[in-house]
Amino acid sequence: MKSVLCCVLLISGSPFVQAQSRFDGAWKIDLAESEAPTKPEVYLLQDSTYHCTTCDPPLDILADGRDQKITGEACYDTVSLKVVDDRTTEETDKRIGKAVGTSKMTVSSDGNSATVEWMESCNANGDVISGTLILSRETKGPRGSHAVSGSWQIVKRVKLSENALLITLKLEGDTFSFADPTGQSYAARLDGTPTPIKGDLTNAMVSLKRIGENTIEEIEKHDGKVVKVTRFTLSADGKTVTISMENKAKGSVRQFIAHKQ
């Protein structure tokens, strides 16, 4: 799942049978309080070839604007990279010939920062999720490479569409459930039973367990391989939930703070 957590719960339960969990309710992610990934993104665009070792999956394609086949756990099967000018590139991801994602990166005139405008619709409903990122340059690319080359750290999420910010959680007995506005959902037992994510185009499976009173851990797998570990941790007063996401492929962690609505 690319969306920033995808969560809206559809489980019903009688309050006379069991007290409501403090996880239950609507939550909204606060971008101002959330943290960027711990590792930078690394790109190299030179001699008409584009390399992205930190992309998921990694990319090694021609920068000629043509669709090129890729392999991996992505929801798309082709990627194209177009050089717009000496400071701008546009990436388009397609699934069976239909665009499901775009990313436009524009480097500032001084070369020290960049803006990324992206969108994706990797969900069963085809709903669009979009956002804008501000990046800060950490290292430059080699001499003669395009301006996007080098390593970049995300320093700010300027915006994120509402369907990626709103969350509703519910814990009932030994079952933790969520679903998001784009149609992705699951209801998984806390005993580690593999459970499919409905509406997810990558055929991901999750297994869950409870770690202490206030933390639920979700392990996401593709073809039996762990790709992401997410932890939902309630604050002591039950007013916020911290969502920590570890990308195993990148070795990077990002963190979101959501407030109860």
C-alpha positions, 0 to 999 in steps of 0.5 A: 500500500502507497497510501499513508495508511489507508484505514476506516473500520467496518466492524460492528460490536455490541457495547454490552458485550465488550467495552469499546477499545481506545483504538476505536474512532476516527483519526486524522494524520497531522503532517506538521507533526509527522516525520520524514523517512530516515534515509534519503532518495538517490537518483542518477540520470545520465547518458539517457539512463535513469537509475533509482536504487532507493525506489521500490522496486529499484529502477534502471531504465532508459530516460526516453519517455517510453514505457518499460517493463519492470519486476517487483511488488509494485502495483504497476508493470511499466515505468517511463521517465521523460526529461522535460528540461534540464531541471525537470523530469516526469515519471509515469507508472502504468498497470496493463497500459493504464496510468496508475501513478505519476511523479514530477520532480523539479529542481530549484534554480540553485540546485539545492532543493526540489519539489515533487508532485505525485499522484497514484491510484493503486487501489481497487476503486481507482481513487486518486491519492496525491501529494506534494513534497519538498526535498533538500539536496544532500549530495550532488550527482556526478559531473554531466548528470541531470539536475535531479541526480544525487541524494535527496532528503524529504524535509516537508510534505506540503500537502496530502489528499484528504483520502490519505489523511483520515483514519478510523481504527477499531479493535474488537476482541482479538481482531484488528480491522481497518479500511480506507476511502479507496476500498482497501481493508482488512480484519485480521486476528492478533495471532499472526494469521496471514490475512489478505488486504482487500482492494490492494492491487499488489496482493499483499498479506498482513499478519498482526499481533499485540505488543503491550496494551497500547501497540498493534504491530502489522507485518506486510508480506509479498510472496512470503517476503516481509516488505513492511512493518507498521506499528500503531501506538496509542498515547497514554491519554488516548488522544493520539496514535503514532504510526511508525512504518519501516520499509524493509526494502529501503531500510528506512522508517517514517512516522505519522502522528494522528489525532482522534477526531 
